[in-house]
Amino acid sequence: MDIEGSMRPSKAVMTNGPGSLIDLKKGKSGIVMSPDYWHRYEVIKERRLAEHLGVTHFRCPKEGWVKTSDGYSKAGVMIRRFPYLWRCPRCKRLQPSTVCRYCGDNGEKISTVPPRLISACEGGHIQDFPWHYWVECEDWGEHTLRLRPSDGRSDLEVHCPDCDKTKNLAGALGTLGMDCSGKRPWIGDKEADEDCDRKLHGLMRGGSNVYFPITPSSILIPRYSYKIYQSIINYEDLDFIKRLYDSVDGDTDNEFFSENLEDTIEKYRAYIDDSSTGYDETDFRNAFLYHCTRKTDRSIKREEWEALSDPQPPPKRGDELEFHAEMIDISNEPFLDRYFDGIVAVKRLTEVIAQTGFTRINPPTDVEASFSDERTKGASRGRIKEEDDFRWDKIIEEMRGEGDSDYRYKGLEILNEDGEPKKSKNRNWLPGVKNKGEGIFFIFDKERIVEWEQNTVWEERTRVINQNRGDSFSPITGFEFEARGLLLHTFSHLLISQIAKECGYQLASVRERIYSSKSENMYGVLLYTSTPDSQGSLGGLISQVQDIDKLKRHIINMMEDARVCSQDPLCGHQDPSQTEKPWGASCHACTNLPETSCEVLMNQFLDRKTILGLKEERSGYFSHDEIP
């Protein structure tokens, strides 16, 4: 079942997350198994994102030695062979083996190779391409098919020698007309199958439409970025005190609550008595009470906006390791002061990315669905791990081969008093990864941007772009599809292209996080880089703001790029009312960025005319007169 190989931990949560297909060495192909099968993992604490997603913590896989019934073996993320039927390059037979059962003399072994086609449905299920159905074979269980070269419209054809039927693969990509079997091989075998009434689609095994991960993220900000939360206090103790706090209706003077709080704090006596930690009992008490009393009615981005727009010095030594931001003084630079209320150098930044599910065939359009299972029930979303009942704890241990699960689970009831499957206590987490980086946060001038967005020219142009956009995007946390968002998104793309030329990072490594909302009073852009290792925090971005003259030059060059595009006049004359596209003056030569750089909008909702204005009138946020 297992296939040997290697991957970065971050890939096991994103591009090669659970349920995705992966090509490995020696021509092998597999499917990444559910995170329930991870043998070793690192716990990631990000309370704000965890609360939004209804879990307590996140886990990132790591390599380690595992004790099995056969001894010790090295293991990390589990990958199983997929598809089930592989093809022999010599006899062309499709067979459930990595070595041909029909070829080879004198002990010679002919390795089979995975075929290029698989099938999946829009509900996330995936299985082998239905070869027997395609060729109209009369006996799916006994007849062995051959996948051989064709002389027709397709380069391959399926042949059944027993039925003497042959059909080429022309038209094999797309809806097949066969009902989906509800297969979820990344979770388990037949016991993981689900009822499904969707139709199968033929797909290329390496196609980009096989897997679209849903990955909400957040920036780790104070106070949860402080060392006392990240390295000392256990998340289970935080949840315990929070439940007690809620049970006494927030009465911190309640005797029962106070006694349990003191008993919990006493568990950390070693840290309190160690003067080198810098923490006393008051610090621990404040940490627990902050977790109990923190307001949870604000969006993730609103809390980030408050931390970024008004950065505070870290109170304790070590508290700056996850997040450290400083305001840059631009009061003596009229050019910058005219357009921005502030510019912040984020010297240390930690981004936590979780995976809540995935889609196949079509990318997820409901971005907000990342934050709630309730809002994803209508979407074609695949589950990355089994969440339902207790029986999976035993099945998972059996498939991982760890010890004697029959002995451990013997006589253990898996149904509750109502006869329904018990809920497992091991399901209160999601896979995630923690990335380190740095960034620059631009706070636009509030009075100027409010005045600019009230211009009827931009109100109308934004209305038309939104009309063209249709339902391609649902509401996004911290981003409103208004003129303000159109400006900030375009500014972000143009400035990333400029800064990437000098900061030392590749263009695809610099990302955006947009804070644009009238209702939440946000008007800023964070340009940042984050990687699982230290490369994301080497100072390349910070160096661009430490020299005010250099930053000013970047913005002036950005304005110049907004004025002229190499694809003009075609690009500059794009009118969304005529093109019916969800963007204005925008193309690959001026505003478009790599997919990894654009937050969620996939290079849509852009218009470089927002920077300097339309040709007939200077209605941009920035002024033409600033360009030399």
N, C-alpha and C positions, 0 to 999 in steps of 0.2 A: 504494500500500500504506500509506504513512504518512498520519497525520491530525494536523493541527496543533492544539495546545491547551497547557494548562499544569496543573501540579499540584505540590504540595509534595513534596520528596524523601522525607519520611517516609511519605507515602501510597503511594509506589511500592514500599514494603516491607511495608505493612500492609493497609489497606482496599482499596487499588488495586494490589495486588501482581501479579506475573506470573501470567497466566491469568485475571485478573478482567476484568469488563466495566465500561466507563466511558462515561458520557454526557458529550459535549462540546458546544461551542457550535454554534448553527445546526442543532440537532436531530440531530447526528451521533452515532454509536455505534461503539465500537471495543473491541478486546481488548488488554490490556497485554501486550507481548511479553516473552520471556525476558530476564533480566538479561544474558545473553550478548550481547545487541544494544545494551547501553549503550555510548555513544560515550565518555563521560567519567565518571569516578567518583572518589570519595574513599576512601582505604584507612582502615579502622577496625581498631584493634588491641585485642583483648580476649582474652588468651591462655587464660583459664580457660574461657570459653564456646566458644572455637574448638576447644580440645582435647576438650571434651564432644561437640561436633558433628562431629569428625573433619576439620576444615579448618585452614588456617593463619591466615586473616584474613577480614574482611568488607568489602563494598564498598557505598557509598551513591552513588546517581546524582547527577550535577550537570550543569548546562548548559554548553555550550561550542561552539566552532566546529570543524567537521570538514571535512577535505579529501576530496572525492569526485572522481569522473571528470568531473563538471560544474563543478568549482570548489569554493568553500567554502560551507558551509551551516550554519545553527544547528541543533543537535540535542541531545537528552537521552535520555529514555526513548522507545522506539519503540512506537507504537500502530498496529495495523492495523485496517482496516474489518471490522466484524463486527456482525451476521451477513452472510452472503454475498449473500443475496437481500433487496433492499429494495423497498418498495411505493410506487408512484406515487399521490399523493393525488387525481389527476384521473382516470386510467383504471383505477386499482386493480390494475394488473398487478404481479406479483412478478418482479424482474429483477436481475441481478448488476451493478448500476450505481448511482452516486449521482445520475445525471441520467437522466430517462426517455427511452428510445429511441423511444417511440411518440408522445409528445405534444410540442407546441410548434410554433408557426408563426412564420415570419419571423425565425428565429434565436432565438426564445424558448426558454429552458431551464427545464424543470420539475424541481426537485430532488425526489428520492425520499427516503423516510424509513424508518428501520429498523422492522420489525414488532415487536410487543410480546412475541412468543413465541420461545423458543429451546428446545433440547433438550440434555440432558446425562445422564451416567451416574454412578453412585456411585464409579467409578474415577477421576473427575476429567476425563474426556474431555468435549468440548463441540462442538456443531455446530448448524447451522440446524434449525429445527423441520421435521420430515419432511412438508412440505405435500403432496407427491404421494402419499406413503403414506397420509396421513390421508384424502384425498379418493378414494383408490383409483384414481388415474390410471393409464392403461395404458402411457403412454410418458413416463418421467421425464426423458428427455434432450431431447425436442423440444417438448413441450406447455408453453405458458406459462399459469400459473395467475393467478387474480384473487382478491384478498382484499377482499371488499366487505361493506357493511352487510347485516345479516340481520334478518328479521322474526320469527325463532324465539326459542328459549330463550337464545341467545347474541347479542351485538351484532354479531358478525362471522361470515362464512361463507367457505369456500374453494370456488371454482368453477373447473372445467376446461371451457372452451368446446369443446375438441376432443372430449372424451369425453362432454360434456353431463352431468357429474356435479357435485353440490353437497353439501357437508356443513358444518354449523355447527361452532363451536369449543367447544360444550358438552362437558365431559369431557376437554378437551385438556391439563389440568394433572394430572400424575400419571403412572403407568406407562403407556407407549404400546403395549407389546407388540412393538416393533421392536428388532432387535439393534443394539447400538452399533457404530459404524464405527471407533472408536478414534482420533478426530480430536484433534490437539493443535495448533491454529492458533497458539498463543502461542509455539511452538517452531519450527515450520516448516510446509511444505506437505505433499505426499503422503509425502515421505521421513520425516516425523515420525509418521505413523500407526502405531498399535500394534494387535495382536490383542486383542480384548475380547469376552467372552462375556456381558456384562451387558446389561440392557434399558435403553432410553432412557426418560427422564422428561421430560414437558413442563413447562417452567418459565417464569415471567414474566422478561423480560430484566432488569428492575430489582429482582427479588426478592432478599431477604436470603439465601435458601438456595442461590443460585448460587455463592457463594464464601465459604469459611471459612478464613482464613489460619492456619497453625500457626506461632506466633511465640514461641519460647523467649527468655528474657531473663536478664540478669545485671547486678549492680551492679559497676562498676569500682572495685576496692579495692586498697589497698597490697599488694604493692609495684608491681604492674603499672599502678597509676594514676600512678606517679611519672613525672616528665618524661623521665628517661633512657630509659624504655621507650616512652613515647607519641610523643616528638618526635625522638629521636636514633637509638637502635639499630634497625636494620632487622630485621624479623621473619625474613627469610631467614637472616641471620647467627645469630640465636638458634636456629633449627632446625638449622643446620649444626653448631654447637657441641654441641647436645643429641644429635645423632646420633653424633658422635664420642665423647661422654661415654658413651653406651650401648654403643658398640662396644668400649670398653676396660674395660667392667664397672665404671664409676664410679671408676676410678683416676685422680684428678686429678694425680698425680705422674708419670703416664705421659709419656714424652718426646714421643711423637707428638702426644698431646693438648695438652700444654703449648705446643709450637711453634705449632700451629694456633690456639690461643687467643691467643697473643701476636701472631701475624700478623693475626688478626681485630681485636683491640683497636687495632692500629696504624692500621687504616683510619679510626679516629676521632681521629687525632692532632690534627686542627685544633681539636676540642672540648677536648681535654686541655690543649693549649698556650694556649688562650684562658681566662684567669683569670676572666673575667666569667661563664662557664658554671657555675663552682663544682664541676666534676667533674675528678678525676684518674684515673690508671691503676687505682688500687685500686677506685674506684667502678665502673669498667667491668668489672673482673675479678669483683667481687662480684655485679654484675648478671647476668653470664653464668652464674656458678656457682649463683646462686639459681635461675635458670631450669632448670638441670640437676638440681639436688637437691631441688626443691620436691616435696612429697608430692602425689600426684594421686589418692589413694584416698579423699579426702573429697568430699562432694557440694558443688555450687556454693553452696548456701545455708549449709552448715556453715562454709565459709570466710568468707562474708559475716557470719555470726553472730559469728565470732571478731573480725573487724575492727570491727564495730559495737558489740559489748558491751565492748570494751577499746580505745577509740580512742587512737592514739598521735600525738604532734605530728609534722608532716612534717619530715624531716631536712634537706631542701634548699629553697632559695627556688624557688618554682615548682612544687614537688611537691604543693601543696594545690589546684591548679587543677582537678583532676578529682575529688578526694575530700578533704573536710575535715570531721572530726567532733570534737565536744567534749562531755564528760560534764557534765551540769548538777548542781549541788550541791543535793540535796533533803534533806540530813541534818537541817536545821533545820525541816523541814515534816513533822510527824508523819503527817498525812493521806496524803501521797504516799509517804512512807517505809514506811508500813504495807502498801501494795499493790505497790510496785515496788522492785526491787533497784537500778534506775538508769534515768535518762532521758537520752537523748543527742540533742543538737542537731546534725543533719547539715547544716552550712552550705553545703557544695557536694557535689553528688552527680551521678554520670554513670551513666546506664542505657544499656546496649547491647541492642538488640532485633534478633534475626535472624529470617529466614524460612526454614524448612526444607521447606515444602510447603503444601498446602491440601487441603480436601475440598469436595465439592459435595453438595447435597441434605441431608445430615446433618452436623451439627457434629462435630468430632473429640472422641471421648470418652476416648481414650488420651492424656492430657496428657503423660505421661512419654515418649510416642513422639516428642515434639519433639526429644529428645536423642539419638536413635539410629535410623539407617535400618533396622537389624536388627529393632527393635521396632515398625516401622511396616509391615512387609511384609504383615501380616494386615489392616491397615486400608485403607480406600478412600482412599488418599492420592495426590494428583497431584503430579508433579515440576514444579518451577518452571523447571528448565533441564536440558538434555541432559547426562548425566554419563557416557555409555558410551564413546564412541570418538572417535578423532582426526579422522574425516571431517567432524565438525561444525565444526571450526575453519574449514575452507574454505567450507562452506555459509553459516556466519554472516557471514563477510566479504563473500560475494557478495550476501546480502540487505541488508547495511548499505551496500553500494555503495562500499566503501573501497578504491580502487586496483585493481590488476590481480591478483586472487587466483589466476587461472589461471597466470600467470607465476610467482608465488611458490610455488605448490604443485605445479608441473609436475614429474613424475618422482619425487615424494615418496611413499614407501611408507606406506600407511595400515594395513597388516596386519603383525603381528609374526611371529616365526619359526614359531609354531604355527598360523599362518593365521587368527588371531583379530584383531579390530580393536584397534589400538593405543590405550592409554589416553592421554588428553590431559593435558598438564601445566597446562592452563588451567582445571582444574576443582576446584582446592583452595581454593575460597572460597564464601561464601554472601552473598546480599544482606542488608544490615543498616543500622541507623540509630543514631546516637548522640544521646541526649537529655540535656539539662542540667536540673538541678533542685535541690531541697533537701528535707529531711525531718525527722521526729521519730521516734526509736526508743525504744520502751517495753520495758524488761526487767522482766518480772513477778517478784514475790517467789517464789523457788524453793520455799521451805518451805511457803508458803501455798498455792501452786497444786498441789503434790503432795498436800497434805492434802485440798484441795478435790476433786480429781479421784478420790480414793479413796472418796468418798461413794457409797454404793450407788444412791442416787436418780439420780445423773448417769451412773453406769455403765450402768444399765438404760435410761435415756432415750436415751443415745447409741447403745446397741445397737439399739434400735428404729429410730432415725433411719437408722442404717447399713443395717439390714435393708430399710427402705423405699427407700433409695438404690439398692440393687441393684448393677448394673454400669454405672450412669450415669457413674461416674468411676473410672478406674484409679489406681494409686498415684501420688502427686504428690511430686516432690522437695521435701524439707524440710517436709512436711505429713502428719501422720497423722490418720486419721479416728477420733480419740478425744475424750473429754470436754474435754481441754485444747484441742484444735483448735476445738471447738465454742465454747468461751469466747472464745478469742483472735479468732476470725473475727467473732463477734457484737460484741465490744468494738470491733474495728476499724471496722465499719460504723456503729455508733452514734456513735463519736467523730468520724469523718469528717463525718457530717451536722452535728455541733455546730461543729467547727472551721471548716468551709467557710462558715459564716455570718459569720465575722469576719476570716478570713485574706485575703480579697480575691480568691481563686480561685473559679471555678465549681465546683460539686459534682463534675461529671464530670472535672475536672482533677486532683482529689486521689485518689491510688491507694493500694492496700495491698500489702504484701508480708509474708506470715505465716511465722514461724519456729516451728513447733510439732512437736516430735518427742521422744518419750521415749528412743528408741534413740540419737539424736544429742545429747540433753541440750540442747534448744532450747526457749525459752518467751518469745518476744518478737514484737512487731509493729512494722513500719516503715510509717508514713504519709508519703507523699512526693508530690511533683509533678515531672513532667519533660516538657520540650518541646524541639523541635529548635532553638529560639532561646533568647534570654536571659530570656524571660518566666517560665520555670520556676524562676528563682533570684533573684527580686526581694525575698525576705525575708519574704513574707507568712506562711509557716509558722513560720519561726524566731522571729518576733516573738511567737508564741503560747507559746513556752517560756521566753523570756527574762524574762518576768514570771511568777513562780511563782504569784502570786495569780490571775492570768488562767487559767493552766493548771489550777489547782485548780477554778476555777469551771466550766471546760469539762467536767471529769470529773464534777462533781456534777450538772451539767445532763444529761450523758449518762446518769447513773444515774436521774434523774427521767424521761427519755424511755424508759428500760427498764421503769420501773414502770407507766407509763400510755401507752396508745396510743389514738388517736382512733377506732380500729376495735374497741376493747374493747366488750363482752365477747367478740365473735367471735374476735378475734386472740388474746387472752390465754387463752382456753379451748381453743385448738388442742392436741390431744393426738396426737402422732404415732402412737400405737398404735391410734387410731380413724380419723384422717384418712388414714393410710398415705402421708403425704407426707414427703420427706426434709428436713423442718424442723419445729421446734416452734412456739413463739409468735413468729411472724414474718410480716410482710406489707409491702405497698408503702408503708404510712403510717409505719412505724417503722424497720425494719432494711434494707429493700431499697435498693440504690444503682444508679446508672447502670452499664451493662455495662462501661464503661471503668474504673470504680473497683474492681470486684470482681476479684480476681486471676485465678482460674480456675474458681471454684465456681458462677458464674452465679446468685448470690443463693439458693443452697441451703446446707444444713448450717448453719443459723442458729437461734438460740433466745434471745430476750432474757431468759428466765427464768434463764439462767446468771449474769446480772449480780447480781440481788438475791434470787433463789430462787423456788421455787414458792409458790403462795398459802398452802398448808397448812403450809409450814415455810420458815424463812429459811435456805435452803441455797445462796445465791448467793456468788460470790467477793467481792463488795463488801457492805458492811453497810448496812441500812436506816437505822441511827442517824446516818449521815453526812449524810442529806438533811435540810435545815432544815425 
